[in-house]
Amino acid sequence: MKTITLLLLTLGLTSVAQAKVIAEQIDYESGNQTMKGYLAYDDAISGKRPGVIVIHEWWGHNDYARSRARQLAALGYTAFALDMYGEGKTANHPKRAASFSNAVWKNLPQAHQRFQAAYDILARHETVNTELAAIGYCFGGAMVLEMARSGFDLKGVASFHGSLNNAAPLPDKAYRAKVLVANGGDDPFVKPEHIKAFRKSMKNANIDLEYISYPGAKHAFTNPDATALGEKFGLPLAYNAEADKRSWEALQAFLKRVFDSGPATAQ
């Protein structure tokens, strides 16, 4: 049974009545697992618009993933921040985050099933047309590349500070999506040899790839909490405001390019 809780987000406005972006917290099912999703859209826009799936970092389905869904809604898309771990669980330590993410990578058929469940939620929403894309951060960045590699019907996928070592195209060129990859130039988790192999494989498969490296940016450069987390756990994580801004601008241009209809606007 799907349960939906409507949450009006005032976005700094003085009253709920002025709110444009609406967020729906959605409980949905994948296999025998309850998943916790979060859908956002601008109710001042009439008609249908493209949809964008958001896959969270290895920390899990947290406020950061939800904030990106709201930002996409403000741009004129309907966005769905999915839950890849189940029950909306999150990690407060890298060891637990690694345990959660590794479990997903070790069971890709289940990961595909969970992505499909979220895909169906978004595709069937009354505000969404037939065009869908997916974006992801860290673990989620690698995961959206996996979903494109597996042949999901996506107009585009965008990976931010995501791993590339498992992202090569299938031999049968199952990719349907255009691809944007935005990584930090000083990210030790994204190895030069992985970048080289990834770009070569994408070129050989004739996949539309835009690869951007931001000099000086470390891992998780888009997340404002990254610096504090890096210091707390001794990890090479750091927020980079300039790289965050530029990569978000790159995403906006990318989505306008991949979607035939572009974002919706209020009338």
C-alpha positions as CSV (number, residue, x, y, z in Angstrom):
1,M,0.0,0.0,0.0
2,K,1.4,3.3,-1.0
3,T,1.1,6.1,1.5
4,I,1.7,9.7,0.6
5,T,2.2,12.6,2.9
6,L,2.0,16.1,1.4
7,L,4.4,18.5,2.7
8,L,4.2,22.1,1.5
9,L,7.5,23.8,1.4
10,T,7.4,27.6,1.7
11,L,11.0,28.1,0.5
12,G,11.3,31.2,2.7
13,L,8.0,32.7,1.9
14,T,5.8,34.1,4.6
15,S,2.8,31.7,4.2
16,V,2.0,28.2,3.0
17,A,-0.5,29.7,0.6
18,Q,2.4,31.3,-1.3
19,A,4.3,28.0,-1.7
20,K,5.1,26.8,-5.2
21,V,7.2,23.7,-4.6
22,I,5.3,20.8,-3.1
23,A,7.1,17.7,-1.7
24,E,5.5,14.3,-1.3
25,Q,7.0,11.8,1.0
26,I,6.1,8.4,-0.6
27,D,6.3,4.9,0.9
28,Y,6.5,2.4,-2.0
29,E,7.4,-1.2,-2.4
30,S,10.2,-3.0,-4.2
31,G,10.0,-6.8,-3.8
32,N,9.1,-7.3,-0.2
33,Q,10.9,-4.2,1.0
34,T,9.3,-0.8,1.9
35,M,11.2,2.1,0.3
36,K,11.1,5.8,1.4
37,G,10.9,8.2,-1.5
38,Y,10.6,11.9,-1.9
39,L,8.9,13.6,-4.8
40,A,9.0,17.4,-5.5
41,Y,7.3,19.5,-8.2
42,D,6.2,23.1,-8.7
43,D,2.4,23.3,-8.5
44,A,2.4,26.8,-10.1
45,I,3.3,25.0,-13.4
46,S,0.4,23.6,-15.4
47,G,0.7,20.6,-17.7
48,K,3.3,17.9,-17.8
49,R,7.1,18.2,-17.6
50,P,10.2,15.9,-17.7
51,G,11.0,13.9,-14.6
52,V,14.4,13.5,-12.9
53,I,15.4,10.6,-10.5
54,V,17.9,11.5,-7.8
55,I,20.1,8.7,-6.3
56,H,21.6,9.5,-2.9
57,E,25.2,9.3,-1.7
58,W,26.5,6.3,0.2
59,W,25.2,7.9,3.4
60,G,21.7,7.0,2.3
61,H,18.4,8.8,1.5
62,N,19.0,11.9,3.6
63,D,18.2,15.6,3.5
64,Y,20.9,16.3,0.9
65,A,19.3,14.1,-1.7
66,R,15.9,15.7,-0.9
67,S,17.3,19.2,-1.2
68,R,18.5,18.4,-4.7
69,A,15.0,17.1,-5.6
70,R,13.5,20.4,-4.5
71,Q,16.1,22.4,-6.5
72,L,15.2,20.4,-9.6
73,A,11.5,21.1,-8.9
74,A,12.3,24.8,-8.7
75,L,13.9,24.5,-12.2
76,G,10.6,23.2,-13.7
77,Y,11.1,19.4,-13.4
78,T,9.4,16.8,-11.3
79,A,12.0,15.1,-9.2
80,F,12.0,11.9,-7.2
81,A,14.7,11.2,-4.7
82,L,14.6,7.4,-4.4
83,D,15.7,5.1,-1.6
84,M,18.2,2.5,-2.7
85,Y,18.8,0.9,0.8
86,G,15.2,0.4,2.0
87,E,13.2,1.9,4.8
88,G,14.9,5.2,4.2
89,K,17.9,4.1,6.3
90,T,21.0,6.3,6.5
91,A,24.5,5.8,7.9
92,N,26.3,7.9,10.4
93,H,29.7,6.3,9.9
94,P,31.7,5.4,6.8
95,K,31.9,1.7,7.8
96,R,28.1,1.5,7.9
97,A,27.8,3.5,4.7
98,A,30.2,1.2,3.0
99,S,28.3,-1.8,4.2
100,F,25.0,-0.4,2.8
101,S,26.5,0.5,-0.6
102,N,28.5,-2.7,-1.0
103,A,25.3,-4.7,-0.3
104,V,23.7,-2.9,-3.3
105,W,26.6,-3.5,-5.6
106,K,26.7,-7.2,-4.7
107,N,23.1,-7.6,-5.7
108,L,22.6,-5.7,-9.0
109,P,19.4,-7.4,-10.0
110,Q,17.8,-6.1,-6.7
111,A,19.3,-2.7,-7.4
112,H,17.7,-2.7,-10.9
113,Q,14.4,-3.7,-9.4
114,R,14.6,-0.9,-6.8
115,F,15.4,1.6,-9.5
116,Q,12.6,0.3,-11.7
117,A,10.1,0.8,-8.8
118,A,11.2,4.4,-8.4
119,Y,11.2,4.9,-12.2
120,D,7.6,3.7,-12.3
121,I,6.5,6.1,-9.5
122,L,7.9,9.1,-11.3
123,A,6.8,8.0,-14.8
124,R,3.2,7.6,-13.7
125,H,3.0,10.9,-11.8
126,E,0.3,13.2,-13.2
127,T,2.8,16.0,-13.7
128,V,5.3,14.0,-15.7
129,N,5.5,13.5,-19.5
130,T,7.4,10.6,-21.2
131,E,10.9,12.0,-20.7
132,L,13.0,10.9,-17.7
133,A,16.6,11.4,-16.6
134,A,18.6,10.4,-13.5
135,I,21.3,12.1,-11.5
136,G,23.3,10.8,-8.6
137,Y,26.0,11.7,-6.1
138,C,29.0,9.6,-5.0
139,F,27.5,6.1,-4.7
140,G,24.5,7.5,-6.6
141,G,26.6,8.8,-9.4
142,A,28.1,5.4,-10.0
143,M,24.6,3.9,-9.7
144,V,23.0,6.2,-12.4
145,L,25.8,5.1,-14.8
146,E,25.0,1.5,-14.0
147,M,21.3,2.1,-14.8
148,A,22.2,3.7,-18.1
149,R,24.6,0.8,-18.8
150,S,21.8,-1.6,-18.1
151,G,19.5,-0.1,-20.7
152,F,16.9,1.8,-18.7
153,D,14.9,4.2,-20.9
154,L,16.6,7.5,-19.7
155,K,17.2,10.6,-21.9
156,G,20.3,11.4,-19.8
157,V,22.2,10.5,-16.7
158,A,24.5,12.8,-14.7
159,S,27.1,11.6,-12.2
160,F,28.6,13.9,-9.6
161,H,31.8,12.7,-7.9
162,G,30.9,9.1,-8.7
163,S,33.2,6.1,-9.2
164,L,34.0,5.1,-12.8
165,N,35.6,1.7,-12.3
166,N,32.4,-0.2,-12.9
167,A,30.9,2.1,-15.5
168,A,32.0,0.7,-18.9
169,P,29.3,0.2,-21.5
170,L,27.9,-3.2,-22.3
171,P,29.2,-4.9,-25.5
172,D,25.8,-4.6,-27.1
173,K,25.7,-0.8,-26.5
174,A,22.7,-0.9,-24.3
175,Y,23.0,2.8,-23.4
176,R,20.1,4.9,-24.5
177,A,21.1,7.9,-22.4
178,K,23.4,10.9,-22.9
179,V,25.9,11.2,-20.1
180,L,27.3,14.0,-18.0
181,V,30.1,13.2,-15.5
182,A,31.4,15.9,-13.1
183,N,34.3,15.0,-10.9
184,G,36.9,16.7,-8.8
185,G,40.4,17.0,-10.2
186,D,41.8,16.2,-6.7
187,D,39.4,13.3,-5.9
188,P,41.6,10.3,-4.9
189,F,38.6,7.9,-5.3
190,V,38.5,8.6,-9.1
191,K,41.7,7.1,-10.4
192,P,43.3,8.5,-13.6
193,E,43.4,5.0,-15.1
194,H,39.6,4.6,-14.4
195,I,38.9,8.0,-16.1
196,K,41.0,7.0,-19.1
197,A,39.4,3.6,-19.5
198,F,35.9,5.0,-19.0
199,R,36.3,7.8,-21.6
200,K,37.8,5.3,-24.1
201,S,35.0,2.8,-23.6
202,M,32.3,5.5,-24.0
203,K,34.0,6.8,-27.2
204,N,34.3,3.3,-28.6
205,A,30.5,2.8,-28.0
206,N,29.6,6.1,-29.6
207,I,28.0,7.3,-26.4
208,D,27.3,11.1,-26.0
209,L,29.6,11.9,-23.1
210,E,30.4,15.3,-21.5
211,Y,33.2,14.8,-18.9
212,I,34.1,17.7,-16.6
213,S,37.0,17.8,-14.1
214,Y,37.1,20.7,-11.6
215,P,40.7,21.5,-10.6
216,G,41.3,21.5,-6.9
217,A,37.9,19.9,-6.0
218,K,38.0,16.8,-3.8
219,H,35.4,14.1,-3.3
220,A,31.8,15.1,-2.4
221,F,32.5,18.7,-3.6
222,T,28.8,19.4,-4.1
223,N,27.8,18.6,-0.5
224,P,28.0,21.5,2.0
225,D,28.5,18.9,4.8
226,A,31.4,17.3,3.1
227,T,34.2,19.3,4.8
228,A,32.9,18.6,8.3
229,L,32.4,14.9,7.5
230,G,35.9,14.6,6.0
231,E,37.4,16.2,9.2
232,K,35.4,14.0,11.5
233,F,36.3,10.7,9.8
234,G,39.7,11.5,8.3
235,L,38.5,11.2,4.7
236,P,39.5,13.3,1.6
237,L,36.0,15.0,1.5
238,A,35.6,18.8,1.0
239,Y,32.9,21.1,-0.1
240,N,33.9,23.4,-3.0
241,A,31.4,26.2,-3.6
242,E,32.7,27.1,-7.0
243,A,32.7,23.6,-8.3
244,D,29.3,23.0,-6.8
245,K,28.0,26.1,-8.6
246,R,29.6,25.3,-11.9
247,S,28.5,21.7,-11.9
248,W,24.9,22.7,-11.1
249,E,25.0,25.1,-14.1
250,A,26.4,22.3,-16.2
251,L,23.6,20.0,-15.1
252,Q,21.0,22.6,-16.1
253,A,22.5,23.0,-19.5
254,F,22.7,19.2,-19.9
255,L,19.0,18.6,-19.0
256,K,17.9,21.3,-21.4
257,R,19.9,19.5,-24.1
258,V,18.7,16.0,-23.4
259,F,15.0,16.8,-22.9
260,D,13.1,17.6,-26.1
261,S,10.6,19.7,-24.2
262,G,12.9,21.4,-21.7
263,P,11.8,22.4,-18.2
264,A,8.3,23.6,-17.6
265,T,7.6,27.1,-16.6
266,A,4.7,28.8,-14.7
267,Q,2.1,30.5,-16.9
